[in-house]
Amino acid sequence: MRVLDPPSTEHWLSVGQIAAHLGVNPDTIYKWITRKKMPAHKVGRLWKFMASEVDAWVRAGKAAEGAAHD
């Protein structure tokens, strides 16, 4: 029998909240989702984010890739 991991205390963030977390405009978040494959999850019509996933993506340099073209 597999033991389930304890529930995470991390909460889902909205576009506005993740933009504020990163200090960027919400429009930038939408561009990063499509152009740079930012980790995001579609819930109905809304995009939701886990700060830990986005932070790891930023630390890996993904937000900076191709910055001259943005």
Phi and psi restraints in degrees (range 20) as a CNS / XPLOR table:
assign (resid 1 and name C) (resid 2 and name N)
       (resid 2 and name CA) (resid 2 and name C) 1.0 -85.3 20.0 2
assign (resid 2 and name N) (resid 2 and name CA)
       (resid 2 and name C) (resid 3 and name N) 1.0 132.9 20.0 2
assign (resid 2 and name C) (resid 3 and name N)
       (resid 3 and name CA) (resid 3 and name C) 1.0 -87.6 20.0 2
assign (resid 3 and name N) (resid 3 and name CA)
       (resid 3 and name C) (resid 4 and name N) 1.0 129.4 20.0 2
assign (resid 3 and name C) (resid 4 and name N)
       (resid 4 and name CA) (resid 4 and name C) 1.0 -76.1 20.0 2
assign (resid 4 and name N) (resid 4 and name CA)
       (resid 4 and name C) (resid 5 and name N) 1.0 146.6 20.0 2
assign (resid 4 and name C) (resid 5 and name N)
       (resid 5 and name CA) (resid 5 and name C) 1.0 -66.8 20.0 2
assign (resid 5 and name N) (resid 5 and name CA)
       (resid 5 and name C) (resid 6 and name N) 1.0 148.2 20.0 2
assign (resid 5 and name C) (resid 6 and name N)
       (resid 6 and name CA) (resid 6 and name C) 1.0 -63.9 20.0 2
assign (resid 6 and name N) (resid 6 and name CA)
       (resid 6 and name C) (resid 7 and name N) 1.0 149.8 20.0 2
assign (resid 6 and name C) (resid 7 and name N)
       (resid 7 and name CA) (resid 7 and name C) 1.0 -61.7 20.0 2
assign (resid 7 and name N) (resid 7 and name CA)
       (resid 7 and name C) (resid 8 and name N) 1.0 143.5 20.0 2
assign (resid 7 and name C) (resid 8 and name N)
       (resid 8 and name CA) (resid 8 and name C) 1.0 -74.7 20.0 2
assign (resid 8 and name N) (resid 8 and name CA)
       (resid 8 and name C) (resid 9 and name N) 1.0 145.2 20.0 2
assign (resid 8 and name C) (resid 9 and name N)
       (resid 9 and name CA) (resid 9 and name C) 1.0 -92.8 20.0 2
assign (resid 9 and name N) (resid 9 and name CA)
       (resid 9 and name C) (resid 10 and name N) 1.0 -1.7 20.0 2
assign (resid 9 and name C) (resid 10 and name N)
       (resid 10 and name CA) (resid 10 and name C) 1.0 -73.8 20.0 2
assign (resid 10 and name N) (resid 10 and name CA)
       (resid 10 and name C) (resid 11 and name N) 1.0 137.9 20.0 2
assign (resid 10 and name C) (resid 11 and name N)
       (resid 11 and name CA) (resid 11 and name C) 1.0 -104.7 20.0 2
assign (resid 11 and name N) (resid 11 and name CA)
       (resid 11 and name C) (resid 12 and name N) 1.0 153.1 20.0 2
assign (resid 11 and name C) (resid 12 and name N)
       (resid 12 and name CA) (resid 12 and name C) 1.0 -70.9 20.0 2
assign (resid 12 and name N) (resid 12 and name CA)
       (resid 12 and name C) (resid 13 and name N) 1.0 141.0 20.0 2
assign (resid 12 and name C) (resid 13 and name N)
       (resid 13 and name CA) (resid 13 and name C) 1.0 -112.8 20.0 2
assign (resid 13 and name N) (resid 13 and name CA)
       (resid 13 and name C) (resid 14 and name N) 1.0 150.4 20.0 2
assign (resid 13 and name C) (resid 14 and name N)
       (resid 14 and name CA) (resid 14 and name C) 1.0 -85.8 20.0 2
assign (resid 14 and name N) (resid 14 and name CA)
       (resid 14 and name C) (resid 15 and name N) 1.0 174.7 20.0 2
assign (resid 14 and name C) (resid 15 and name N)
       (resid 15 and name CA) (resid 15 and name C) 1.0 -57.9 20.0 2
assign (resid 15 and name N) (resid 15 and name CA)
       (resid 15 and name C) (resid 16 and name N) 1.0 -46.9 20.0 2
assign (resid 15 and name C) (resid 16 and name N)
       (resid 16 and name CA) (resid 16 and name C) 1.0 -61.6 20.0 2
assign (resid 16 and name N) (resid 16 and name CA)
       (resid 16 and name C) (resid 17 and name N) 1.0 -40.5 20.0 2
assign (resid 16 and name C) (resid 17 and name N)
       (resid 17 and name CA) (resid 17 and name C) 1.0 -69.1 20.0 2
assign (resid 17 and name N) (resid 17 and name CA)
       (resid 17 and name C) (resid 18 and name N) 1.0 -41.4 20.0 2
assign (resid 17 and name C) (resid 18 and name N)
       (resid 18 and name CA) (resid 18 and name C) 1.0 -71.7 20.0 2
assign (resid 18 and name N) (resid 18 and name CA)
       (resid 18 and name C) (resid 19 and name N) 1.0 -32.5 20.0 2
assign (resid 18 and name C) (resid 19 and name N)
       (resid 19 and name CA) (resid 19 and name C) 1.0 -63.7 20.0 2
assign (resid 19 and name N) (resid 19 and name CA)
       (resid 19 and name C) (resid 20 and name N) 1.0 -44.6 20.0 2
assign (resid 19 and name C) (resid 20 and name N)
       (resid 20 and name CA) (resid 20 and name C) 1.0 -64.1 20.0 2
assign (resid 20 and name N) (resid 20 and name CA)
       (resid 20 and name C) (resid 21 and name N) 1.0 -40.0 20.0 2
assign (resid 20 and name C) (resid 21 and name N)
       (resid 21 and name CA) (resid 21 and name C) 1.0 -58.0 20.0 2
assign (resid 21 and name N) (resid 21 and name CA)
       (resid 21 and name C) (resid 22 and name N) 1.0 -40.3 20.0 2
assign (resid 21 and name C) (resid 22 and name N)
       (resid 22 and name CA) (resid 22 and name C) 1.0 -91.7 20.0 2
assign (resid 22 and name N) (resid 22 and name CA)
       (resid 22 and name C) (resid 23 and name N) 1.0 -11.6 20.0 2
assign (resid 22 and name C) (resid 23 and name N)
       (resid 23 and name CA) (resid 23 and name C) 1.0 73.6 20.0 2
assign (resid 23 and name N) (resid 23 and name CA)
       (resid 23 and name C) (resid 24 and name N) 1.0 35.7 20.0 2
assign (resid 23 and name C) (resid 24 and name N)
       (resid 24 and name CA) (resid 24 and name C) 1.0 -126.9 20.0 2
assign (resid 24 and name N) (resid 24 and name CA)
       (resid 24 and name C) (resid 25 and name N) 1.0 169.5 20.0 2
assign (resid 24 and name C) (resid 25 and name N)
       (resid 25 and name CA) (resid 25 and name C) 1.0 -75.2 20.0 2
assign (resid 25 and name N) (resid 25 and name CA)
       (resid 25 and name C) (resid 26 and name N) 1.0 143.0 20.0 2
assign (resid 25 and name C) (resid 26 and name N)
       (resid 26 and name CA) (resid 26 and name C) 1.0 -55.1 20.0 2
assign (resid 26 and name N) (resid 26 and name CA)
       (resid 26 and name C) (resid 27 and name N) 1.0 -32.2 20.0 2
assign (resid 26 and name C) (resid 27 and name N)
       (resid 27 and name CA) (resid 27 and name C) 1.0 -60.5 20.0 2
assign (resid 27 and name N) (resid 27 and name CA)
       (resid 27 and name C) (resid 28 and name N) 1.0 -33.9 20.0 2
assign (resid 27 and name C) (resid 28 and name N)
       (resid 28 and name CA) (resid 28 and name C) 1.0 -63.5 20.0 2
assign (resid 28 and name N) (resid 28 and name CA)
       (resid 28 and name C) (resid 29 and name N) 1.0 -38.2 20.0 2
assign (resid 28 and name C) (resid 29 and name N)
       (resid 29 and name CA) (resid 29 and name C) 1.0 -60.6 20.0 2
assign (resid 29 and name N) (resid 29 and name CA)
       (resid 29 and name C) (resid 30 and name N) 1.0 -46.7 20.0 2
assign (resid 29 and name C) (resid 30 and name N)
       (resid 30 and name CA) (resid 30 and name C) 1.0 -61.2 20.0 2
assign (resid 30 and name N) (resid 30 and name CA)
       (resid 30 and name C) (resid 31 and name N) 1.0 -38.9 20.0 2
assign (resid 30 and name C) (resid 31 and name N)
       (resid 31 and name CA) (resid 31 and name C) 1.0 -64.7 20.0 2
assign (resid 31 and name N) (resid 31 and name CA)
       (resid 31 and name C) (resid 32 and name N) 1.0 -43.3 20.0 2
assign (resid 31 and name C) (resid 32 and name N)
       (resid 32 and name CA) (resid 32 and name C) 1.0 -65.5 20.0 2
assign (resid 32 and name N) (resid 32 and name CA)
       (resid 32 and name C) (resid 33 and name N) 1.0 -33.9 20.0 2
assign (resid 32 and name C) (resid 33 and name N)
       (resid 33 and name CA) (resid 33 and name C) 1.0 -61.2 20.0 2
assign (resid 33 and name N) (resid 33 and name CA)
       (resid 33 and name C) (resid 34 and name N) 1.0 -46.0 20.0 2
assign (resid 33 and name C) (resid 34 and name N)
       (resid 34 and name CA) (resid 34 and name C) 1.0 -84.7 20.0 2
assign (resid 34 and name N) (resid 34 and name CA)
       (resid 34 and name C) (resid 35 and name N) 1.0 -40.5 20.0 2
assign (resid 34 and name C) (resid 35 and name N)
       (resid 35 and name CA) (resid 35 and name C) 1.0 -87.5 20.0 2
assign (resid 35 and name N) (resid 35 and name CA)
       (resid 35 and name C) (resid 36 and name N) 1.0 -31.8 20.0 2
assign (resid 35 and name C) (resid 36 and name N)
       (resid 36 and name CA) (resid 36 and name C) 1.0 -120.9 20.0 2
assign (resid 36 and name N) (resid 36 and name CA)
       (resid 36 and name C) (resid 37 and name N) 1.0 9.6 20.0 2
assign (resid 36 and name C) (resid 37 and name N)
       (resid 37 and name CA) (resid 37 and name C) 1.0 56.5 20.0 2
assign (resid 37 and name N) (resid 37 and name CA)
       (resid 37 and name C) (resid 38 and name N) 1.0 44.5 20.0 2
assign (resid 37 and name C) (resid 38 and name N)
       (resid 38 and name CA) (resid 38 and name C) 1.0 -59.6 20.0 2
assign (resid 38 and name N) (resid 38 and name CA)
       (resid 38 and name C) (resid 39 and name N) 1.0 138.0 20.0 2
assign (resid 38 and name C) (resid 39 and name N)
       (resid 39 and name CA) (resid 39 and name C) 1.0 -66.7 20.0 2
assign (resid 39 and name N) (resid 39 and name CA)
       (resid 39 and name C) (resid 40 and name N) 1.0 114.1 20.0 2
assign (resid 39 and name C) (resid 40 and name N)
       (resid 40 and name CA) (resid 40 and name C) 1.0 -146.9 20.0 2
assign (resid 40 and name N) (resid 40 and name CA)
       (resid 40 and name C) (resid 41 and name N) 1.0 153.7 20.0 2
assign (resid 40 and name C) (resid 41 and name N)
       (resid 41 and name CA) (resid 41 and name C) 1.0 -127.3 20.0 2
assign (resid 41 and name N) (resid 41 and name CA)
       (resid 41 and name C) (resid 42 and name N) 1.0 127.7 20.0 2
assign (resid 41 and name C) (resid 42 and name N)
       (resid 42 and name CA) (resid 42 and name C) 1.0 -85.0 20.0 2
assign (resid 42 and name N) (resid 42 and name CA)
       (resid 42 and name C) (resid 43 and name N) 1.0 124.1 20.0 2
assign (resid 42 and name C) (resid 43 and name N)
       (resid 43 and name CA) (resid 43 and name C) 1.0 -122.2 20.0 2
assign (resid 43 and name N) (resid 43 and name CA)
       (resid 43 and name C) (resid 44 and name N) 1.0 100.4 20.0 2
assign (resid 43 and name C) (resid 44 and name N)
       (resid 44 and name CA) (resid 44 and name C) 1.0 65.2 20.0 2
assign (resid 44 and name N) (resid 44 and name CA)
       (resid 44 and name C) (resid 45 and name N) 1.0 -122.7 20.0 2
assign (resid 44 and name C) (resid 45 and name N)
       (resid 45 and name CA) (resid 45 and name C) 1.0 -95.6 20.0 2
assign (resid 45 and name N) (resid 45 and name CA)
       (resid 45 and name C) (resid 46 and name N) 1.0 -1.4 20.0 2
assign (resid 45 and name C) (resid 46 and name N)
       (resid 46 and name CA) (resid 46 and name C) 1.0 -102.8 20.0 2
assign (resid 46 and name N) (resid 46 and name CA)
       (resid 46 and name C) (resid 47 and name N) 1.0 146.8 20.0 2
assign (resid 46 and name C) (resid 47 and name N)
       (resid 47 and name CA) (resid 47 and name C) 1.0 -93.0 20.0 2
assign (resid 47 and name N) (resid 47 and name CA)
       (resid 47 and name C) (resid 48 and name N) 1.0 136.2 20.0 2
assign (resid 47 and name C) (resid 48 and name N)
       (resid 48 and name CA) (resid 48 and name C) 1.0 -128.0 20.0 2
assign (resid 48 and name N) (resid 48 and name CA)
       (resid 48 and name C) (resid 49 and name N) 1.0 153.5 20.0 2
assign (resid 48 and name C) (resid 49 and name N)
       (resid 49 and name CA) (resid 49 and name C) 1.0 -137.8 20.0 2
assign (resid 49 and name N) (resid 49 and name CA)
       (resid 49 and name C) (resid 50 and name N) 1.0 149.2 20.0 2
assign (resid 49 and name C) (resid 50 and name N)
       (resid 50 and name CA) (resid 50 and name C) 1.0 -104.6 20.0 2
assign (resid 50 and name N) (resid 50 and name CA)
       (resid 50 and name C) (resid 51 and name N) 1.0 122.9 20.0 2
assign (resid 50 and name C) (resid 51 and name N)
       (resid 51 and name CA) (resid 51 and name C) 1.0 -56.8 20.0 2
assign (resid 51 and name N) (resid 51 and name CA)
       (resid 51 and name C) (resid 52 and name N) 1.0 -36.7 20.0 2
assign (resid 51 and name C) (resid 52 and name N)
       (resid 52 and name CA) (resid 52 and name C) 1.0 -63.6 20.0 2
assign (resid 52 and name N) (resid 52 and name CA)
       (resid 52 and name C) (resid 53 and name N) 1.0 -39.5 20.0 2
assign (resid 52 and name C) (resid 53 and name N)
       (resid 53 and name CA) (resid 53 and name C) 1.0 -67.0 20.0 2
assign (resid 53 and name N) (resid 53 and name CA)
       (resid 53 and name C) (resid 54 and name N) 1.0 -44.1 20.0 2
assign (resid 53 and name C) (resid 54 and name N)
       (resid 54 and name CA) (resid 54 and name C) 1.0 -67.1 20.0 2
assign (resid 54 and name N) (resid 54 and name CA)
       (resid 54 and name C) (resid 55 and name N) 1.0 -41.7 20.0 2
assign (resid 54 and name C) (resid 55 and name N)
       (resid 55 and name CA) (resid 55 and name C) 1.0 -60.8 20.0 2
assign (resid 55 and name N) (resid 55 and name CA)
       (resid 55 and name C) (resid 56 and name N) 1.0 -42.4 20.0 2
assign (resid 55 and name C) (resid 56 and name N)
       (resid 56 and name CA) (resid 56 and name C) 1.0 -64.4 20.0 2
assign (resid 56 and name N) (resid 56 and name CA)
       (resid 56 and name C) (resid 57 and name N) 1.0 -39.3 20.0 2
assign (resid 56 and name C) (resid 57 and name N)
       (resid 57 and name CA) (resid 57 and name C) 1.0 -62.6 20.0 2
assign (resid 57 and name N) (resid 57 and name CA)
       (resid 57 and name C) (resid 58 and name N) 1.0 -43.2 20.0 2
assign (resid 57 and name C) (resid 58 and name N)
       (resid 58 and name CA) (resid 58 and name C) 1.0 -65.9 20.0 2
assign (resid 58 and name N) (resid 58 and name CA)
       (resid 58 and name C) (resid 59 and name N) 1.0 -46.1 20.0 2
assign (resid 58 and name C) (resid 59 and name N)
       (resid 59 and name CA) (resid 59 and name C) 1.0 -61.1 20.0 2
assign (resid 59 and name N) (resid 59 and name CA)
       (resid 59 and name C) (resid 60 and name N) 1.0 -29.6 20.0 2
assign (resid 59 and name C) (resid 60 and name N)
       (resid 60 and name CA) (resid 60 and name C) 1.0 -77.1 20.0 2
assign (resid 60 and name N) (resid 60 and name CA)
       (resid 60 and name C) (resid 61 and name N) 1.0 -1.9 20.0 2
assign (resid 60 and name C) (resid 61 and name N)
       (resid 61 and name CA) (resid 61 and name C) 1.0 85.4 20.0 2
assign (resid 61 and name N) (resid 61 and name CA)
       (resid 61 and name C) (resid 62 and name N) 1.0 8.3 20.0 2
assign (resid 61 and name C) (resid 62 and name N)
       (resid 62 and name CA) (resid 62 and name C) 1.0 -68.4 20.0 2
assign (resid 62 and name N) (resid 62 and name CA)
       (resid 62 and name C) (resid 63 and name N) 1.0 -31.8 20.0 2
assign (resid 62 and name C) (resid 63 and name N)
       (resid 63 and name CA) (resid 63 and name C) 1.0 -70.0 20.0 2
assign (resid 63 and name N) (resid 63 and name CA)
       (resid 63 and name C) (resid 64 and name N) 1.0 -27.9 20.0 2
assign (resid 63 and name C) (resid 64 and name N)
       (resid 64 and name CA) (resid 64 and name C) 1.0 -87.3 20.0 2
assign (resid 64 and name N) (resid 64 and name CA)
       (resid 64 and name C) (resid 65 and name N) 1.0 -15.5 20.0 2
assign (resid 64 and name C) (resid 65 and name N)
       (resid 65 and name CA) (resid 65 and name C) 1.0 -60.9 20.0 2
assign (resid 65 and name N) (resid 65 and name CA)
       (resid 65 and name C) (resid 66 and name N) 1.0 128.6 20.0 2
assign (resid 65 and name C) (resid 66 and name N)
       (resid 66 and name CA) (resid 66 and name C) 1.0 65.5 20.0 2
assign (resid 66 and name N) (resid 66 and name CA)
       (resid 66 and name C) (resid 67 and name N) 1.0 26.8 20.0 2
assign (resid 66 and name C) (resid 67 and name N)
       (resid 67 and name CA) (resid 67 and name C) 1.0 -58.5 20.0 2
assign (resid 67 and name N) (resid 67 and name CA)
       (resid 67 and name C) (resid 68 and name N) 1.0 -27.7 20.0 2
assign (resid 67 and name C) (resid 68 and name N)
       (resid 68 and name CA) (resid 68 and name C) 1.0 -67.0 20.0 2
assign (resid 68 and name N) (resid 68 and name CA)
       (resid 68 and name C) (resid 69 and name N) 1.0 -20.7 20.0 2
assign (resid 68 and name C) (resid 69 and name N)
       (resid 69 and name CA) (resid 69 and name C) 1.0 -92.4 20.0 2
assign (resid 69 and name N) (resid 69 and name CA)
       (resid 69 and name C) (resid 70 and name N) 1.0 -9.7 20.0 2
